[in-house]
Amino acid sequence: MQIRALSNAEGSYESFKLHGIISLFIILFFTVTLVLKPVNIKRV
């Protein structure tokens, strides 16, 4: 029972890590887009 709980926690941690990486990439993408768009408009 204790091993099962440990593996469950490990699995949820892995999924949490994956979601964290995905959300981090999305935030980075939006930040880069917001930063680059005004630069591109100014350049043109």
N, C-alpha and C positions, 0 to 999 in steps of 0.2 A: 504493500500500500504506500509506504514511504517512497519507494523507488518510482512508483507510478506518478506520484505528486511531483517529484523532482523532474521527471521527464516532461510532464505537462508544463511546468514552469519554464523549462528549457525551450520547449516548442513555442510557447507564447513569447518568450524573449526573442527568439529567432524571427518570428513574424513581426514583432515590434521593431526590431532592428531593420528589417526589410522595408517596412512602412516608413521608418525614419529616413532611410536613405532615399526612397522615392520622393517623399515630401521635401527633403533637402534639395534634391535635383530640381524639383518644380519651383521652389523658392528661388534657387539660383538662376534658373531660366527666366523667370519673371523679372528678377532684379536686372539681369543682363539686358533683357528686352527694354525695360524702362530706362536704363542708362544709355543704351545705344540709340534708341529711337530719336531723342532730341539731338544727339550728335549728328545723326544722318540727315535730319531736317536742316540743321545749321549748315552742314557741309554743302547741301544742294541749294 
